[in-house]
Amino acid sequence: MRLIFAGTPVFAREALAALIAAGHEIALVLTRADKPAGRGQKISPSPVKRLALDHGLPVFQPASLRDEAALRVLVEAHAQVMVVAAYGLILPAAALAVPPLGCLNIHGSLLPRWRGAAPIQRAIEAGDSVTGITIMQMDAGLDTGPMLLSESLAIGPSEAAAALHDRLADLGARLIVRALDELAAARLRPEPQPQTGITYAHKILKTQSRIDWRASAREIADRIRAFDPFPGCTADFRATPAGGEPERLKIWAARPLEGAPPGPGAAGAGLPGAIAPDAPGRLVVGCGSGLLEVLEVQRPGGRRLPVADWLRAVAPAPGAAFVPNPPDDEPSV
């Protein structure tokens, strides 16, 4: 089929690669503008743009699809259908109406659960055990269109967002190829989304990264893996109880301890944020409910470390603790 493809990050790149390999004719690739990336903040093209240029495909990077000039570019592509995956721009009704067979979206959840910008992270954060991919016929709403295909995927109990993202990207690439085959054969049957079970996956913000140790150990562990690799979860640690400026750490891996007492102050860990004194060589932290064992940390300007290496370097004094909660004017997770 002759396609317009709209997408920007790695998740979308995998779908574009699968469509190219399947022999579809990509008439036009839409992607977001080049932006600074990496430590040097060098202006870089998106993963989708790099792949498109490698294959000699025409690339269009409009700031908006609401003006007539941009719509004219879409019309002149003479595509039968548009495939959209994590594009990052709103498609107005006029753009949705351009391809005669409509616009198909690859969404990283089992709709209607987790409509919105961050379905992978929010599913992990909520403690979901299952997610998946939905191929959806786009309409003017936010991920509200009828469903065309879906397939579920189990979330591992310790799986972080980065790993789940890659598995869902592979699944989405496979499903969109199948969806286009069935669309060409007139076998797709749109199914309206249920009106029950709707949740929204709001965008992940850097300001949400602070850990509030008053939450339960399970909630904190789920948020840590949901926010890996972006934005990461941070916590302020005081190596001595005498005070002084705490060190801000990123915590990349942790697990709730099964069978830990349910309330704060349990098992010698003191109040939320306090370190259990009876776990040498380990970092066990009291939470609002239960105990959390921290497994991997990163100091400012450093690299990710197993917690045993960090403990040897820091040698926390008795009474060392994490600041139990962010200041009241800072968002927390």
C-alpha positions in Angstrom: 0.0 0.0 0.0 1.0 3.6 -0.5 1.5 5.2 3.0 2.3 8.3 4.9 4.1 7.4 8.1 4.1 9.8 11.1 6.4 9.1 14.0 9.4 10.3 15.9 11.1 8.1 18.6 12.6 4.6 18.6 9.1 3.1 19.2 8.0 4.5 15.8 11.3 3.7 14.1 10.7 0.0 14.6 7.3 0.2 12.9 8.7 2.1 10.0 11.4 -0.5 9.6 8.8 -3.2 9.5 6.7 -1.4 6.9 9.7 -0.9 4.7 10.7 -4.6 5.0 7.1 -5.6 4.2 7.3 -3.8 0.9 4.9 -1.0 1.5 5.5 2.2 -0.5 6.3 5.0 1.9 5.3 8.2 0.1 6.1 10.6 2.9 7.5 10.5 6.4 6.4 13.0 9.0 8.5 13.5 12.1 9.2 16.2 14.7 11.9 18.9 14.2 15.5 18.1 15.0 16.4 18.9 18.6 19.3 18.9 21.0 20.3 15.5 22.3 23.0 13.9 24.4 25.5 15.5 26.8 26.8 17.9 24.2 23.2 18.9 23.3 24.0 18.7 19.6 21.1 19.2 17.2 20.1 15.7 16.1 17.5 14.2 13.9 14.9 11.8 15.3 15.3 8.0 15.0 12.5 8.0 12.4 14.2 10.7 10.3 17.5 8.9 10.4 15.9 5.7 9.2 13.9 7.5 6.5 17.0 9.2 5.1 18.9 6.0 5.1 16.2 4.6 2.8 15.9 7.7 0.7 12.4 8.5 1.8 11.0 12.1 1.6 10.8 13.7 5.1 8.5 16.5 6.2 8.9 18.2 9.6 6.1 20.7 10.0 5.7 22.7 13.2 2.0 22.1 12.9 -0.5 20.3 10.6 -3.2 23.0 11.0 -2.1 25.3 8.1 -3.0 24.8 4.5 0.5 24.5 3.3 1.2 21.5 5.5 -2.1 19.9 4.5 -1.3 20.4 0.8 1.9 18.4 1.3 -0.1 15.5 2.8 -2.6 15.6 -0.1 0.1 15.7 -2.7 1.6 12.4 -1.3 -1.5 10.6 -2.7 -1.3 8.0 0.0 -4.1 5.5 0.7 -3.6 5.4 4.5 -1.5 7.1 7.2 0.2 5.1 9.9 0.9 7.1 13.1 3.2 6.0 16.0 4.3 8.3 18.8 4.4 11.2 16.4 4.1 14.0 19.0 1.9 16.4 17.0 -1.9 16.6 17.1 -3.5 15.6 13.8 -6.5 17.9 13.2 -9.6 16.6 11.6 -8.5 18.0 8.2 -5.3 15.9 8.3 -7.2 12.8 9.4 -9.5 13.1 6.4 -6.7 13.2 3.8 -6.0 9.5 3.2 -9.1 7.7 1.8 -8.6 4.7 4.1 -8.0 6.8 7.2 -5.2 7.0 9.8 -4.1 4.0 11.9 -2.4 4.5 15.2 -0.1 2.1 17.0 -0.9 2.6 20.7 1.2 1.1 23.5 -1.7 -0.2 25.7 -4.9 -2.2 25.7 -7.4 0.5 25.1 -9.3 2.1 26.7 -6.9 1.6 29.5 -4.1 4.2 29.4 -5.1 6.6 26.7 -2.6 9.4 26.4 1.1 10.2 26.2 2.8 7.7 28.5 0.9 4.4 28.5 4.0 2.2 29.0 5.2 4.0 32.1 1.8 4.5 33.7 1.0 0.8 33.3 4.1 -0.1 35.3 3.6 2.7 37.8 0.1 1.4 38.5 1.3 -2.1 39.1 -0.4 -3.6 36.0 0.6 -7.2 35.2 -0.6 -7.1 31.6 -0.5 -4.5 28.8 -0.3 -4.7 25.0 -0.7 -3.0 21.7 -3.9 -1.6 20.1 -4.1 -0.7 16.4 -6.7 2.0 16.4 -8.6 4.0 13.7 -7.9 7.6 14.6 -10.6 10.1 15.2 -10.6 13.6 16.6 -10.5 12.5 20.3 -7.5 11.5 22.4 -7.0 7.8 21.6 -10.8 7.4 21.4 -11.2 5.8 18.0 -12.4 2.3 17.2 -10.1 -0.6 17.7 -8.9 -2.7 14.8 -6.4 -5.2 16.3 -4.9 -5.8 19.7 -2.6 -8.2 21.4 -1.7 -8.5 25.1 1.8 -8.8 26.6 2.6 -9.8 30.2 4.6 -7.2 32.3 7.4 -8.9 34.2 7.3 -8.3 38.0 10.6 -6.5 37.9 10.5 -5.2 34.3 11.5 -1.6 33.8 10.0 0.8 31.2 13.0 0.6 28.9 12.7 -3.2 28.5 8.9 -3.2 28.2 9.1 -0.3 25.6 11.4 -2.5 23.4 9.0 -5.5 23.6 6.0 -3.4 22.8 7.8 -1.6 19.9 8.5 -5.1 18.4 4.9 -6.1 18.9 3.5 -2.9 17.4 5.7 -3.2 14.3 4.4 -6.7 13.8 0.7 -5.8 14.4 0.7 -2.8 12.0 2.0 -4.9 9.2 -0.8 -7.4 9.9 -3.4 -4.6 10.1 -2.4 -3.2 6.7 -2.6 -6.7 5.1 -6.1 -7.1 6.6 -7.1 -3.6 5.6 -6.1 -4.3 2.0 -8.2 -7.5 2.0 -11.2 -5.6 3.6 -11.1 -7.9 6.6 -10.7 -5.3 9.4 -13.7 -4.8 11.5 -13.6 -1.6 13.7 -14.8 -2.2 17.2 -15.9 0.8 19.4 -13.9 1.2 22.6 -15.7 0.2 25.8 -17.1 3.1 27.9 -15.8 1.4 31.1 -12.2 1.0 32.2 -11.0 4.3 30.7 -7.8 5.6 32.2 -5.4 8.4 31.1 -1.6 8.1 30.9 -0.5 11.6 31.5 2.9 12.8 30.2 5.9 12.0 32.5 7.6 15.1 33.8 11.0 15.5 35.3 9.5 17.2 38.3 7.7 14.0 39.2 10.9 12.1 39.9 11.3 12.7 43.7 10.6 9.7 45.9 8.2 10.2 48.8 9.2 7.5 51.3 5.7 7.8 52.9 4.3 5.8 50.0 4.2 2.0 50.2 7.3 -0.1 49.3 5.4 -1.6 46.4 4.3 1.8 45.0 7.9 3.1 45.2 9.4 0.0 43.5 6.8 0.3 40.7 7.5 4.0 40.2 11.3 3.4 40.1 11.0 0.8 37.3 8.3 2.9 35.5 10.7 5.9 35.4 13.7 4.0 34.0 15.2 5.4 31.8 13.4 8.8 32.0 13.3 10.7 34.2 14.7 8.3 36.9 13.6 8.5 40.5 15.6 10.7 42.9 16.0 10.7 46.6 18.1 12.8 49.0 20.4 10.8 51.3 22.2 12.0 54.5 25.2 9.7 55.2 25.4 11.0 58.8 22.5 11.8 61.2 24.2 15.1 62.3 22.8 17.0 59.4 24.6 18.7 56.5 23.6 18.9 52.9 22.2 15.6 51.6 23.4 14.0 48.4 20.8 13.6 45.7 20.9 10.0 44.3 19.1 8.4 41.4 17.6 5.0 42.4 17.4 2.7 39.4 16.4 -0.6 40.9 14.7 -1.7 44.1 12.4 -4.4 45.4 9.8 -4.5 48.2 10.6 -7.1 50.8 8.0 -9.8 51.0 6.6 -10.4 54.4 7.8 -7.0 55.7 5.6 -5.6 58.5 3.0 -3.3 57.0 3.4 0.0 58.8 6.1 2.7 59.2 8.8 2.1 61.7 8.8 -1.7 61.1 11.7 -4.1 61.5 14.1 -1.5 62.9 13.9 0.8 59.9 12.6 3.7 61.9 10.4 6.2 60.2 9.9 6.4 56.3 13.3 7.0 54.8 15.3 5.5 57.7 17.8 2.8 57.0 17.4 -0.6 58.7 20.5 -1.2 60.9 20.2 -5.0 60.8 21.0 -5.5 57.1 24.8 -5.2 56.7 25.9 -4.8 53.1 22.3 -4.0 52.0 20.3 -0.9 51.8 16.8 -1.5 53.3 14.7 1.5 53.7 11.5 2.1 55.8 8.5 3.2 53.8 5.0 4.4 54.7 4.0 0.7 54.4 6.6 -2.1 54.2 10.3 -2.1 53.5 12.2 -1.5 50.3 15.6 -2.9 49.4 17.5 -0.6 47.1 19.6 -2.5 44.5 21.1 0.1 42.1 22.0 3.8 42.6 23.8 6.6 40.8 25.6 9.5 42.4 25.6 13.0 40.7 27.9 12.8 37.7 28.6 9.1 38.2 27.4 5.9 36.7 24.9 3.3 37.8 26.3 1.2 40.6 25.2 -1.9 42.5 24.3 -0.7 45.9 27.1 -2.8 47.6 29.7 -0.7 45.7 28.0 2.5 46.7 27.9 1.5 50.4 31.6 0.7 50.4 32.3 4.2 48.9 30.0 6.1 51.2 30.2 4.1 54.4 27.0 5.5 55.9 27.1 6.2 59.6 24.6 4.7 62.0 21.4 6.7 61.7 21.9 7.6 58.1 18.7 8.1 56.3 16.9 9.4 53.2 15.0 12.6 53.6 11.5 11.2 54.1 9.6 13.4 51.7 10.1 16.3 49.3 9.4 19.8 50.4 5.7 20.6 50.2 6.1 22.8 47.2 7.8 20.1 45.1 5.9 17.4 43.2 6.7 13.8 44.3 6.1 10.3 43.0 
